[in-house]
Amino acid sequence: MQLIFTDALFLCQSKDLSKETLTPKISLRINPANNMNNYSETSAVINANNVFDLNRLGISDDYEAGRSLTFGLDYKFDQVENNPDKDTKDKYLELKLATVIRDQNETDIPISSTINRKTSNIFGSINNNLFENVNIGYDFSLDNDLQTLNSNSINTEIGINNFVTTFNFIETRNELGSTHLLSNITEYKVNDSNSLTFSTRRNKEINLTEYYNLSYEYKNDCLTAALKFNKTFYKDNDLVPTEDLFFTITLVPLTTYERALYKKTPGQAGLKGWFR
């Protein structure tokens, strides 16, 4: 059994062309039985967006052990449009900060979450949607010594007419694992029915590109057809380069068929067949 008490204070200030909100939050969690199974080695990602969730550890068959207090603060600046229409972008700047304290260390809570400690990491996020064609998001997890950045993620989306490209940088260290990735997804919409998409990801930790994916898609109300080329250089800690070319057709809402036009793996090439 787990008891959760949550409270928030909503403060708002409005002006002619903007609105500002400030929301302090606090949540008390108590597990009277303190009978959690040992999940210490399980991966659990806590951030400013999920730290107040009921099941923030993502464990469906158990309750979080011990007693804890979660403190947080949300701030949002909204830019108000004089004559908005359905295509008007929602322009805002949003900041979130949160941390967790407890009366004692809990050895059964996932170490990677850092909320097993008396004082967890400080979780934060910044989302800047104030610009017309650019969105910028930043998430971080700062050690409670205020000197060690255990994780940070930067996401940037640039959209100009029918062209949209997204860059994502992820870095983690210490209890949160060891990750250093840079990825990109670029899409060009030729029109409402046709689009081209390119994606790639580079593992900066080992200085190696993991994959390149290129696809063309045609889509209408009842049918989606796509031609996809995937080239993989690195997967699951092994250098196993592969090349695949697929044709996929989806009849909405009936079924999906996929045909491998070309498939190349070490020692094999030109494999064709139907897959479902």
C-alpha positions in Angstrom: 0.0 0.0 0.0 1.1 3.5 -0.7 -0.3 6.9 0.5 0.3 10.0 -1.7 -0.7 13.5 -0.7 0.0 16.2 -3.4 -0.7 19.9 -3.3 0.1 22.8 -5.7 -0.4 26.6 -5.6 -1.3 28.2 -8.9 -0.1 31.8 -9.2 -1.0 33.8 -12.3 -0.2 37.3 -13.7 -1.7 38.5 -17.0 -0.8 41.4 -19.3 -2.0 42.6 -22.7 0.4 40.4 -24.7 1.6 37.8 -22.2 0.6 35.6 -19.3 2.9 34.3 -16.5 2.1 31.4 -14.2 4.1 30.1 -11.2 3.2 26.8 -9.6 5.0 25.5 -6.5 4.3 21.8 -5.8 4.8 19.4 -3.0 4.0 15.7 -2.7 4.3 13.3 0.3 4.6 9.6 -0.3 4.4 6.9 2.4 4.7 3.1 2.1 3.7 2.0 5.6 4.6 -1.7 5.0 7.9 -0.7 3.3 7.8 -4.1 1.5 9.2 -3.2 -1.9 11.0 -5.9 -3.9 14.6 -5.3 -4.8 14.7 -3.2 -8.0 18.1 -1.5 -7.3 19.6 -2.6 -10.6 16.5 -1.8 -12.7 16.8 1.1 -15.1 14.4 4.0 -14.1 14.6 7.4 -15.5 13.3 10.2 -13.3 13.0 13.8 -14.8 11.2 17.0 -14.2 8.2 15.8 -16.2 7.5 12.5 -14.4 8.8 13.1 -10.9 5.3 13.8 -9.6 3.6 10.9 -11.4 1.9 8.2 -9.3 4.1 5.5 -10.8 7.2 7.5 -11.5 9.5 4.4 -11.3 7.5 2.6 -14.0 7.1 -0.5 -11.8 3.5 -1.9 -12.2 3.5 -4.7 -9.6 5.1 -2.9 -6.6 5.1 0.3 -4.6 7.9 2.7 -3.9 9.6 2.0 -0.6 9.9 4.3 2.4 8.8 7.9 3.0 9.7 10.8 0.7 8.9 14.5 0.0 9.0 15.8 -3.6 9.4 19.5 -4.1 9.0 21.3 -7.4 8.4 24.6 -9.1 6.9 25.2 -12.6 7.1 28.5 -14.4 5.5 29.3 -17.7 5.5 32.4 -19.9 2.8 32.5 -22.6 2.9 35.0 -25.5 -0.7 36.0 -26.3 -1.6 36.5 -29.9 -4.1 39.3 -30.8 -5.8 37.5 -33.6 -5.0 33.7 -33.4 -6.3 31.2 -35.9 -6.1 27.4 -36.1 -2.5 27.6 -37.6 -1.2 30.0 -35.0 1.7 28.6 -33.1 1.4 28.4 -29.3 4.4 30.4 -28.2 5.7 29.9 -24.6 8.7 29.5 -22.4 8.4 26.8 -19.7 10.8 25.9 -16.9 10.5 23.1 -14.3 12.6 22.2 -11.3 12.1 19.3 -8.8 14.0 17.2 -6.2 13.2 14.4 -3.8 14.2 14.0 -0.1 13.6 11.1 2.2 14.4 10.2 5.8 16.7 7.3 4.9 18.4 5.6 2.0 16.3 3.0 0.3 18.3 0.1 -1.1 15.4 -1.5 -3.1 14.7 1.6 -5.2 16.5 1.8 -8.6 19.9 3.4 -8.2 19.6 5.0 -11.6 16.6 7.1 -10.5 18.7 8.7 -7.7 15.5 9.0 -5.6 16.8 6.1 -3.5 19.1 8.5 -1.6 18.3 10.9 1.2 18.7 13.8 -1.3 18.1 13.0 -5.0 19.4 14.7 -8.1 17.9 18.1 -9.0 15.7 17.5 -12.1 15.1 20.3 -14.5 13.7 21.1 -18.0 13.5 24.2 -20.2 11.2 24.4 -23.3 11.5 27.4 -25.5 8.7 27.7 -28.1 8.8 31.5 -28.5 10.3 31.5 -32.0 8.2 31.0 -35.1 10.4 28.3 -36.8 12.5 27.0 -34.0 11.7 24.9 -30.8 14.4 24.2 -28.2 14.1 21.8 -25.3 16.7 21.1 -22.6 16.5 18.5 -19.8 19.1 17.9 -17.1 19.8 16.0 -13.9 22.2 17.7 -11.6 23.8 16.0 -8.6 22.8 17.4 -5.2 26.4 18.7 -4.8 25.4 21.3 -7.5 28.6 20.5 -9.4 28.1 17.3 -11.3 25.8 17.1 -14.3 24.7 13.5 -14.5 22.6 13.9 -17.6 21.6 16.4 -20.1 19.6 16.3 -23.3 19.2 19.0 -25.9 16.4 18.8 -28.5 16.2 21.3 -31.4 13.5 21.4 -34.1 13.7 23.7 -37.0 10.8 24.0 -39.4 10.7 26.1 -42.6 7.7 25.7 -44.9 7.7 21.9 -45.7 11.1 21.2 -44.3 11.5 20.0 -40.7 14.8 18.9 -39.1 15.3 17.7 -35.5 18.6 17.4 -33.7 18.9 15.5 -30.4 21.9 15.3 -28.1 21.8 12.9 -25.1 24.6 12.5 -22.5 24.5 10.5 -19.2 27.1 9.4 -16.7 27.6 8.0 -13.2 24.5 6.2 -11.8 22.5 7.1 -14.9 24.6 5.0 -17.2 27.1 5.9 -19.9 25.6 7.4 -23.0 26.8 10.0 -25.6 24.5 10.1 -28.6 23.8 12.7 -31.4 20.9 12.0 -33.7 19.1 13.8 -36.6 15.7 13.3 -38.3 15.0 15.4 -41.4 11.7 15.4 -43.2 10.6 17.1 -46.4 6.9 17.1 -47.3 6.6 17.4 -51.0 2.8 17.9 -50.6 0.0 16.6 -48.4 0.5 13.0 -49.7 4.2 12.6 -50.4 7.2 13.0 -48.0 10.9 12.1 -47.7 12.5 11.3 -44.4 16.2 10.8 -43.5 17.5 9.8 -40.0 20.9 9.0 -38.5 22.5 8.6 -35.1 26.1 8.8 -34.0 27.5 7.2 -30.9 30.1 9.8 -29.7 31.3 7.6 -26.9 32.9 5.2 -29.4 33.0 7.7 -32.3 30.9 5.6 -34.6 27.8 6.1 -36.7 25.1 3.6 -35.8 22.7 3.8 -38.8 21.3 5.8 -41.8 17.6 5.4 -42.7 16.0 6.9 -45.8 12.3 6.5 -46.7 9.8 7.8 -49.2 6.1 7.7 -48.2 2.8 8.2 -50.0 -0.3 8.6 -47.8 -4.0 9.2 -48.3 -7.1 8.5 -46.3 -7.2 4.7 -46.9 -3.7 3.7 -48.0 -0.1 4.3 -47.0 2.8 3.1 -49.2 6.5 3.4 -48.3 9.9 2.6 -49.7 12.5 2.3 -46.9 16.3 1.9 -47.1 18.1 1.1 -43.8 21.9 0.9 -43.4 23.1 -0.2 -40.0 26.8 0.0 -39.0 26.7 -0.8 -35.3 24.2 -2.6 -33.0 24.2 -4.2 -29.6 27.9 -3.6 -29.0 28.8 -5.5 -32.2 30.1 -4.3 -35.6 27.4 -6.0 -37.8 26.9 -3.8 -40.9 23.6 -4.6 -42.7 21.6 -3.1 -45.6 17.8 -3.4 -46.1 15.4 -2.2 -48.7 11.7 -2.6 -48.0 8.4 -1.9 -49.7 5.5 -1.5 -47.2 1.8 -1.0 -48.0 -0.9 -0.4 -45.4 -4.6 -0.6 -46.1 -6.4 1.3 -43.4 -7.8 -0.2 -41.2 -7.3 -3.7 -42.7 -3.7 -4.9 -42.7 0.0 -4.1 -43.5 2.2 -6.0 -45.9 6.0 -5.6 -46.1 8.3 -7.0 -48.9 12.1 -7.2 -48.5 13.4 -6.1 -51.9 17.0 -6.3 -50.9 18.7 -7.5 -47.7 22.4 -7.7 -47.1 24.1 -9.1 -43.9 27.7 -10.4 -43.4 28.0 -13.4 -45.7 24.5 -12.9 -47.3 23.2 -10.6 -50.0 20.1 -10.2 -52.1 17.6 -12.0 -49.9 14.0 -11.4 -50.9 10.7 -12.5 -49.5 7.4 -11.6 -47.9 7.2 -10.7 -44.2 4.1 -9.9 -42.2 
